[in-house]
Amino acid sequence: MTYIVCTAGTLMPSSLRFSFVVFLILMLLAPLSGQAQYFGKNKVQYTDFEWYYIQSQHFDVYYSNDGYDLAAFTAKAAEEALISIQKTLNFQISARIPFIVYNSHNDFQQTNVVGSYLEEGIGGVTELFKNRVIIPFEGNYSQFRHVIHHELVHAVINEMFYGGSLQAAVTNRIQLILPLWMNEGLAEYEALGGWDTDSDMFIRDAATSNYLPPIPYLYGYFAYRGGQSVWWYISQTYGEQKVGEVINSIRSSRGIDKGLKKSLGLTLEELSERWLREQKRIYYPDVATRESPVDFAKRLTDHKKSGSFYNTSPAISPSGDRVAFISNRDDFFSVYVMSAIDGGSVRKLIEGTNTNDFEELHLLTPGLSWSPDGKYIAIASKAGANDAISIVDAESGDYEVLPVSKDGIFSVQWSPDGRSLAYVGNTVAQSDIWVYDLESKSTVKMTNDVFSDADPIWSPDSKSIYFTSDRKAFLRPEDIPEGFDIFDHDYSQMDLYSLDVESGEITRITNTPKASESNPLAARDGKRLMFISDRNGIKNLFVHDLESGREYPITNSLSGVYQASISADGNKLVFSSMYEAGFDIFLMKSPFEDEAVVDLLPTLYVEQQLESLEMPLPAGGELASTSSVGLDGSADPTESLQHSDEVVVQLGAQETGVADSTGRPSRTGDRMLFGSDLGGSRENARAQAFSLQNFVNEEGDFVINKYKLSFSADLVYGNAGYSTFYGVLGTTQMAFSDMLGNHQILFLTNLIGDLKNSDYALGYYYLPDRIDWGINGFHSARFLLAYTGGLYEDLVRYRQFGFGLSAAYPFDKFNRIEGSLTWMSLSQENLDRPDLPISEFSVIVPNVGYVHDNTLWGMWSPVRGSRYEMRAFGSPGIGSRPLSFFSLTFDYRKYYKFWGDFSIVLRGSGGGSFGRNPQRFFIGGTENWINRTFENGRIPIDSEEDFAFLTAALPLRGYNYNARLASRYGLGNAEIRFPVVKYFLGGVLPYILQTVNGAIFLDVGTAFDEIDAYRAFTRDENGNLMNQDLLIGTGIGARMWFLGFPLKFDVGWSYNGAGFSTPIYYFSLGADF
């Protein structure tokens, strides 16, 4: 995933850099400084990082806290990947690329390199300020290597198209932005060696279910899998070299259609038509030879009816009557329980992703498991700095958090005797099997090595644990040779193993080259295992007889089988599968009694792969393990089969990741294919990739360097801003930061003649600790017409300058307290009457606020959750003039989603100012109103105090700005938001209309000085009830993107009790509240 700016999709920024930008813009563009208000989730720095870096030929790799091994792996993998990327793109990078490696996803989420909060599904980020690649290690080296390669593609593309930085793109006026399908699809194509089984299964479901969109509409997850499919199609149809030709043609022609026409002779529309036809040709025949999940299992969920996409991680109760699962049917990922009979009686047990103990539920690595008596469910989740395990009452939802904490915890399984929990625990550079004793509350690490262990499951007698691993034949510590490097290990193949809990002895069960096993399940008799394997190119269920070693498939699924769970008696099995554009849960009965599938044919992709390796197709179509593993688990770790001079198939431990004769490294992960020339000179490739004499010591290890603070420019740029009070204003922004984003400097200026008449602000923020600190200085000047005692308005210059100290302390992801202490000098100078003395004074303004935000964003605004702020600030009367006031404000917003994309928003806000010189608030109008009109025709600034502290309480549509002005206010808003134009696959409407949303609103507000004089309503001379101090407005609106800006258009009418006013039209910029 590439971040061009510090926000991504619908994730709202919450770093202090963002708050600083907001603060400075408010200082420059608005006349108030006491109430800079913003929401957003928090990025909490739980960990005290100590940073180092190593260097390779092309990369600087930064790491922390015992992460050297991960950094060394990253450097080698990146150098190797670069050979392939540069060959594919026919482009050589000219600048070093920095990698910033985190030991876990929880650490990764604390990064200050990007401002957005990085949710669970984000496996890596490449940003464009400094072209930095930021990646976490999540326990699996195959996945880690994939992410390194994927993100490096983005970094190379950034240099190739944009000069390697946002500054270069701005300076060179580069306007071409590669569509998401092209960028993400190319990264997947490169990182996965062209094609892989997971993408094959995804596109198969889309093609056979007739929801595969044309290329221009490959958005969301389709941008990855669909985009990869497009590049795979180009390489297979026109030749691998065409991939680079297409990219270079687009680069030179500065247009997508022009580049495609030049390189392929096709427009994008023509390419899309051919690609779609090819997918039908490939996948439609599978419908006749394979079974849909509904053909061999009962469907328990329906993602279309529930409005969800994910119904996954099913865990069936021991008695087989209930199923716990994770779903996003209310947009948040939460834990539900339903009947295993018909999928009915669905109820939410745990609300996830918006509560502190269940911030993330590890959707892709399920951690749900029932206690043997069916009363409780164990669940792994992110809870603050680390992952934790909670025991949840299956009826009430009450829970207890166990004293278990790791960098990552996945796949929790309750033992049949009820005494222990087995789980995968991640620590620095490795993942292991752990066991937690519920009685003694002690933890034991059952495996302890660099290999990736996953999917633990107990034997029926609770004496053994079955799991999957990429360890090959390395079953004991003494099997691992001295100097072993995981980089040279073949971690592309996951096999089944058993672990004796008492002795710790590991036994290998399967050895299936070019395939991966997952999700073992034990039969009640302890003699058989069921597991998932992609041997034929689709994840299917297999049975392994532990006594005879016989293996056979029991499903022939059209789409993949995932995350299986079985009842205690083995009579019911549930699994998740992608079916007609969404994940659903299915039920099978008596799965161990099912007969073997005779004709489990390989997919076309696997068939091509086997032919390229010159391996015979399986006789009779039954794809069983080809391993040489005996019942004792022994195997020859170097066994190989020589098929030709170019092709060698190795079984067991292999050195992988080396470049082939085309310069393309062999990839790891699921089954992959790119051409048939898979041999090549590895020595020559390594010599090209690793000329590291200047960066390694005598032992061949990378030289470790201590991280040193150094600033460089992120962006120097002039742009326009918009002010509620002053309209369009130009500003110049200069942003600087260190490599880790922990130290940030921002300078904003709007020069007008000399410094006295200009706006400028400078701030420094220190972000590596739990408390984010900031210090800033500012100056602003405005020229306004004001009455100063004469008959006519005079031209008055208002100025303010000062400096402040700010701090923010996040309690967790959703709650924080923040504050600031600002000294400012204010002045008023009558330019038409220079004989009048300049009025000036200084004040000290303390400010403290509490902010909560657990919302989920849609396109224009939050659609679920709540956010609120309570703030206190004022002036204690300290300074050259005893200005004294104390203000309290609040703002509460609640969001409800219904009917798919419809939402209801309720908002209540208010405040009051007290003291000798109370602050003033005005109501009426809307934020960033372009064609604005002020009541009485003027900006209501009459003094230096107003210039600094006058606050707009908005929106109240149906009225002009400054409809009421007072020291206290209250505001209520209700909106229904809905899509006006939905998704059009045929491209009937231009893109600008496809994102149009509508709104129906009701605004109610009031402002007053004394409660005793307040009158909401009054009666006219005829006795009719009329509004007096209570203002009511209603109307409709539309939102759309225009020239890259979020444009809002509202029509509002005020209501006075007797009828509606003439309409007021509002054009404004920005997202909805």
ABEGO torsion letter per residue (X at the ends): XBBABABBEABBBABAAAAAAAAAAAAAABABAABBBBBEBBBBBABBBBBBBBBBAABBBBBBGGAAAAAAAAAAAAAAAAAAAAAAAGBBBABBBBBBBBABAAAAAABAABABBBBAABABBBBAAAGBBBBBBAGBAAAAAAAAAAAAAAAAAAAAAAGGBAAAAAAAGBABBBBAAAAAAAAAAAAAGGBBAAAAAAAAAAAAAGABBBAAABBEAAAAAAAAAAAAAAAAAAEAAAAAAAAAAAAAAGBAAAAAAAAAGBBAAAAAAAAAAAAAAAAAAAAAABBBAAAABBBABBAAAAGBABBBGBBBBAAGABBBBBBAAAGBBBBBBBBAAAGBGBBBABBBGABAABABAGAABBABBBBAAGABBBBBBBBEABBBBBBBBAAAGBBBBBBBBBABBBGBBBBAAGABBBBBBBBBGBBBBBBBBAAAGBBBBABBBABBBBGBBBBAAGABBBBBBAAEABABAAABBBGBBAAABBAABBBBBBBBAAAGBBBBABBBBGBBBBGBBBBAAGABBBBBBAAAGBBBBBBBBAAAGBBBBABBBABBBBGBBBBAAGABBBBBBBBGGBBBBBBBBGAAABBBBABBBBBAAAAAAAAAAGBBBBBGGBBBBABABBAAGBBBAABBBBABAABBBBBEBBBBGBBBAAGBBBBBEBBBBBEABABEBAAAAAAAABBAAAABBAAGBBBBBBBBBBBBBABBBBBBBBBAAAEBBBBBBBBBBBAAGABBBBBBBBBBGBAAABBBBBBBBBAABABBBBBBBBBBBBBBBBBAGBABBBBBBBBBBEBBBBBBBBABAABBBBBBBBBBBBBBBBAABAABBBBBBBBBBBBBBBBBBABBBBAABBABEBBBBBBBBEBAGBEABBBBBBBBBBBBBBBBBBGGABBBBBBBBBEBBBEABBBBBBBEEBBGBAABBBBGGBBBBABAAAAAABBBBOBBBGBBBGABBBABBBBBBBBBBBBABBBBAAGABBAAAAABBBBBBBBBBBBBABAAABBABBBBAAGBBBBBABBBBBEBBBBBBBGGBBBBBBBBBBBAGAEBBBBBBBBBBEBBX
